[in-house]
Amino acid sequence: MSNLKSQISALIGGIEGDALVTDVPNRFISVSTADCVPILLFDPVKNVAAAIHAGWRGTVLNIVGKTIRKMTLLYGVQPGSLLAGIGPAIHACCFEVGPDVVSAVEMQTPYSDQVFRQEAEKEEKGLWQLDLIKLNHLQLLDAGLPPNQIADSGLCTSCLPNLFYSFRRDREKRGSMISGIMLL
């Protein structure tokens, strides 16, 4: 896996991060995930693209909103013209978190009542299910994207072992998938 990561890093000039933005044609940008939320953005008006890796920490810090603000600042992107694709990621059905994550989400976002659920058998263990997809979707809306310009694959990486790796499901045996975008 590290060889693939090195090859990809070499292709993009060694740039790495949880969010990459470009207006350079024929420059492939990507993120690697195994349960985290991959989000691809495209502005057909300004011909600008972004690839975002939104794990729970990045989501709590609103990496989506920060990336869109950076696209606006650097390239004059209007959020209302952006198209967003949310790729396969772990869904609430399989993403159990403890009080530390619940507290972080509650402190940093106004959506905790919409993105957490707790099943009765998990309550005594102090575990909650977090819907990272929904939280990122809400942040895309907050950033100014129209609802009809946000597409979600609807695929849970943990529920579909024949299709996807899942860090939560597989632990040490996991791999990653690459989600990327390139401007023509």
HELIX and SHEET records of a PDB file:
HELIX    1   1 SER A    2  LEU A   11  1                                  10    
HELIX    2   2 TRP A   56  VAL A   60  1                                   5    
HELIX    3   3 ILE A   63  TYR A   75  1                                  13    
HELIX    4   4 PRO A   79  SER A   81  5                                   3    
HELIX    5   5 PRO A   99  GLN A  108  1                                  10    
HELIX    6   6 SER A  112  VAL A  115  1                                   4    
HELIX    7   7 ALA A  120  GLU A  123  1                                   4    
HELIX    8   8 LEU A  132  ASP A  142  1                                  11    
HELIX    9   9 PRO A  147  GLN A  149  5                                   3    
HELIX   10  10 PHE A  167  ASP A  170  1                                   4    
HELIX   11  11 ARG A  171  LYS A  173  5                                   3    
SHEET    1   A 5 ALA A  19  THR A  22  0                                        
SHEET    2   A 5 VAL A  48  ALA A  54 -1                                        
SHEET    3   A 5 VAL A  37  ASP A  43 -1                                        
SHEET    4   A 5 LEU A  83  ILE A  86 -1                                        
SHEET    5   A 5 ILE A 150  ASP A 152  1                                        
SHEET    1   B 2 PHE A  28  THR A  33  0                                        
SHEET    2   B 2 MET A 177  MET A 182 -1                                        
SHEET    1   C 3 GLU A  96  VAL A  97  0                                        
SHEET    2   C 3 TRP A 128  LEU A 130 -1                                        
SHEET    3   C 3 PHE A 116  ARG A 117 -1                                        
END                                                                             
